[in-house]
């Protein structure tokens, strides 16, 4: 009988031994948003 684990954060079904990377992806996405906002602010301050 097969079984799977569930990620407590995002609810993804994981195979035995598999680790979810949802937190890492969320942190990377947040970092990208911060970089874009900073670049936008820098462009606004130039002119």
GROMACS elastic network, one bead per residue, 0.5 to 0.9 nm:
[ bonds ]
;  ai    aj funct       b0    kb
    3    15     6  0.75171   500
    3    16     6  0.74373   500
    4    13     6  0.62368   500
    4    14     6  0.54856   500
    4    15     6  0.50176   500
    4    16     6  0.58714   500
    5    12     6  0.82925   500
    5    13     6  0.58378   500
    5    15     6  0.63112   500
    5    16     6  0.65298   500
    5    17     6  0.87097   500
    5    18     6  0.84807   500
    6     9     6  0.87430   500
    6    10     6  0.83548   500
    6    11     6  0.55433   500
    6    12     6  0.55599   500
    6    14     6  0.57460   500
    6    15     6  0.87070   500
    6    20     6  0.89814   500
    7    10     6  0.57430   500
    7    12     6  0.52522   500
    7    13     6  0.66151   500
    7    14     6  0.70237   500
    7    19     6  0.81962   500
    7    20     6  0.65190   500
    7    22     6  0.87708   500
    8    11     6  0.57510   500
    8    12     6  0.81601   500
    9    12     6  0.82738   500
    9    22     6  0.77435   500
    9    23     6  0.80049   500
   10    20     6  0.86957   500
   10    22     6  0.68943   500
   10    23     6  0.87489   500
   12    20     6  0.75782   500
   12    22     6  0.88860   500
   13    20     6  0.88989   500
   14    17     6  0.79166   500
   14    18     6  0.57440   500
   14    19     6  0.70183   500
   14    20     6  0.71834   500
   15    18     6  0.52627   500
   15    19     6  0.82849   500
   16    19     6  0.86151   500
   20    23     6  0.78753   500
   20    24     6  0.87711   500
   21    24     6  0.52489   500
   21    25     6  0.62091   500
   21    26     6  0.86329   500
   22    25     6  0.51221   500
   22    26     6  0.60993   500
   22    27     6  0.86220   500
   23    26     6  0.50715   500
   23    27     6  0.61667   500
   23    28     6  0.85911   500
   24    27     6  0.51398   500
   24    28     6  0.61564   500
   24    29     6  0.85794   500
   25    28     6  0.50580   500
   25    29     6  0.60670   500
   25    30     6  0.85422   500
   26    29     6  0.50835   500
   26    30     6  0.61145   500
   26    31     6  0.85578   500
   27    30     6  0.50923   500
   27    31     6  0.61386   500
   27    32     6  0.86870   500
   28    31     6  0.50447   500
   28    32     6  0.62949   500
   28    33     6  0.87816   500
   29    32     6  0.51043   500
   29    33     6  0.63554   500
   29    34     6  0.87712   500
   30    33     6  0.51244   500
   30    34     6  0.62979   500
   30    35     6  0.87177   500
   31    34     6  0.51782   500
   31    35     6  0.62755   500
   31    36     6  0.87568   500
   32    35     6  0.51151   500
   32    36     6  0.62592   500
   32    37     6  0.86696   500
   33    36     6  0.51684   500
   33    37     6  0.61821   500
   33    38     6  0.85921   500
   34    37     6  0.51392   500
   34    38     6  0.61267   500
   34    39     6  0.86252   500
   35    38     6  0.51206   500
   35    39     6  0.61870   500
   35    40     6  0.86260   500
   36    39     6  0.51174   500
   36    40     6  0.61628   500
   36    41     6  0.86657   500
   37    40     6  0.50634   500
   37    41     6  0.62324   500
   37    42     6  0.86700   500
   38    41     6  0.51207   500
   38    42     6  0.62185   500
   38    43     6  0.87434   500
   39    42     6  0.50667   500
   39    43     6  0.63116   500
   39    44     6  0.87056   500
   40    43     6  0.52033   500
   40    44     6  0.63071   500
   40    45     6  0.88205   500
   41    44     6  0.50403   500
   41    45     6  0.63037   500
   41    46     6  0.88553   500
   42    45     6  0.51760   500
   42    46     6  0.64054   500
   43    46     6  0.53170   500
   43    47     6  0.74667   500
   44    47     6  0.65128   500
